[in-house]
Amino acid sequence: MRIERIAIKETEAAAQDADLSVIEPILEKYSGKKGVTIPVLQAMQDEFGYLPKDALVRASEKLKIRLSDMYGVATFYAQFRLNPVGKHIVKVCHGTACHVQNAPMITEALEEALKIRDGETTEDGLFTLESVACLGCCSLAPVMMIGDDTFGKLTQKSTVKIIRDIKQKESQQ
C-alpha cells in the first residue's frame, strides 16, 4: 500500500494571523513534562482551528520535542489539521450504508456546488469538504454533517439546497 504525503498549504495570511502569545500558557502548563505531544497539539488546534507551522516550531522549541516528532503525531492522527479550515466543515459519510445509498453522488454534488474537491476549503473560507468513514446515522443514509447539524436521506438536489441556504444566511450577516 502506498501512502501519499500531505502537503502543507498554509496561506501566508493565515501564517501571519497566528498570534503565538495565545499558546504560551499552554506551553507553560506542559513544560518539563513527558508524553505531552497530543494534549499540546489538541490545545493549540483548539486555539487556532488548525496547527500553524509557527506554533509547531514554538512548541517544539519550548517543550524540547523534536519538530519531526510533532509533525509525525500531527500527520498520523486524523483529528489534527495542518491547514486552515472553513467556517463550516461539511462531513459526508461514506460508511457502508451511506455508500450503497449514493454517498459518492452527494460528494460530487457538493464538489460541484462548492467548486472544491474533497479535503479542500472554498476560496472564501466558508466551507471545508471532508469525506468520513462513518457518522453513526446509518438509518438516515446518505448523511452529512455541517457543524453540529445532521442532514439525512439526502439527494443531490437537497444537498445543494442546504449549501445554498447556508450561503444565503452567511451573506445576510
NORJOLIN-V734408 format. One record per backbone hydrogen bond with DSSP energy under -0.5 kcal/mol. NH is the residue of the N-H (numbers start at 1). CO is the residue of the C=O. E is the energy in kcal/mol with one decimal. If there is no record, write none. Layout:
nh=(NH | NH)
co=(CO | CO)
e=(E | E)
This chain:
nh=(7 | 9 | 15 | 16 | 17 | 18 | 18 | 19 | 20 | 22 | 23 | 24 | 24 | 27 | 28 | 29 | 30 | 31 | 31 | 33 | 40 | 41 | 42 | 43 | 44 | 45 | 46 | 47 | 48 | 49 | 51 | 52 | 56 | 57 | 58 | 59 | 60 | 61 | 62 | 63 | 64 | 65 | 70 | 71 | 72 | 73 | 74 | 75 | 76 | 77 | 80 | 87 | 88 | 89 | 90 | 90 | 91 | 91 | 92 | 92 | 93 | 93 | 94 | 99 | 100 | 101 | 102 | 103 | 105 | 106 | 107 | 108 | 109 | 110 | 111 | 112 | 113 | 114 | 115 | 116 | 119 | 120 | 122 | 125 | 128 | 129 | 130 | 132 | 140 | 141 | 144 | 145 | 146 | 147 | 149 | 151 | 153 | 154 | 159 | 160 | 161 | 162 | 163 | 164 | 165 | 166 | 167 | 168 | 169 | 170 | 171 | 172 | 173 | 173)
co=(5 | 7 | 11 | 12 | 13 | 14 | 15 | 17 | 18 | 19 | 20 | 20 | 21 | 23 | 24 | 25 | 26 | 27 | 28 | 30 | 36 | 37 | 38 | 39 | 40 | 41 | 42 | 43 | 44 | 45 | 81 | 50 | 52 | 53 | 54 | 55 | 56 | 57 | 58 | 59 | 60 | 60 | 66 | 67 | 68 | 69 | 70 | 71 | 72 | 73 | 77 | 125 | 126 | 87 | 88 | 128 | 89 | 145 | 90 | 130 | 91 | 143 | 132 | 95 | 96 | 97 | 99 | 98 | 102 | 102 | 103 | 104 | 105 | 106 | 107 | 108 | 109 | 110 | 111 | 111 | 129 | 117 | 127 | 122 | 88 | 120 | 90 | 92 | 137 | 138 | 151 | 91 | 149 | 89 | 146 | 144 | 140 | 142 | 155 | 156 | 157 | 158 | 159 | 160 | 161 | 162 | 163 | 164 | 165 | 166 | 167 | 168 | 169 | 170)
e=(-0.6 | -0.6 | -2.3 | -2.2 | -1.6 | -0.8 | -0.5 | -0.9 | -1.1 | -1.6 | -1.3 | -0.5 | -0.8 | -2.6 | -2.6 | -2.1 | -1.6 | -1.0 | -0.5 | -1.9 | -2.4 | -2.6 | -2.7 | -2.3 | -2.6 | -2.5 | -2.1 | -1.4 | -2.3 | -3.0 | -2.8 | -0.8 | -2.0 | -2.5 | -2.4 | -2.6 | -2.4 | -2.3 | -2.7 | -2.8 | -0.9 | -1.3 | -1.9 | -2.6 | -2.0 | -2.1 | -2.6 | -2.3 | -1.1 | -2.0 | -1.4 | -2.1 | -2.8 | -0.5 | -0.7 | -3.5 | -0.7 | -3.2 | -0.6 | -3.0 | -0.6 | -2.3 | -2.5 | -3.3 | -2.5 | -0.7 | -1.5 | -1.9 | -0.7 | -1.3 | -2.5 | -2.3 | -2.2 | -2.2 | -2.8 | -2.3 | -2.6 | -2.9 | -1.3 | -1.1 | -3.2 | -2.2 | -2.8 | -2.1 | -2.2 | -2.2 | -3.1 | -2.7 | -2.4 | -1.5 | -2.2 | -2.6 | -2.5 | -1.4 | -2.0 | -3.1 | -4.1 | -1.9 | -2.2 | -2.1 | -2.0 | -2.0 | -1.9 | -2.6 | -2.6 | -2.0 | -2.5 | -2.5 | -2.3 | -2.5 | -2.1 | -1.1 | -0.5 | -0.9)
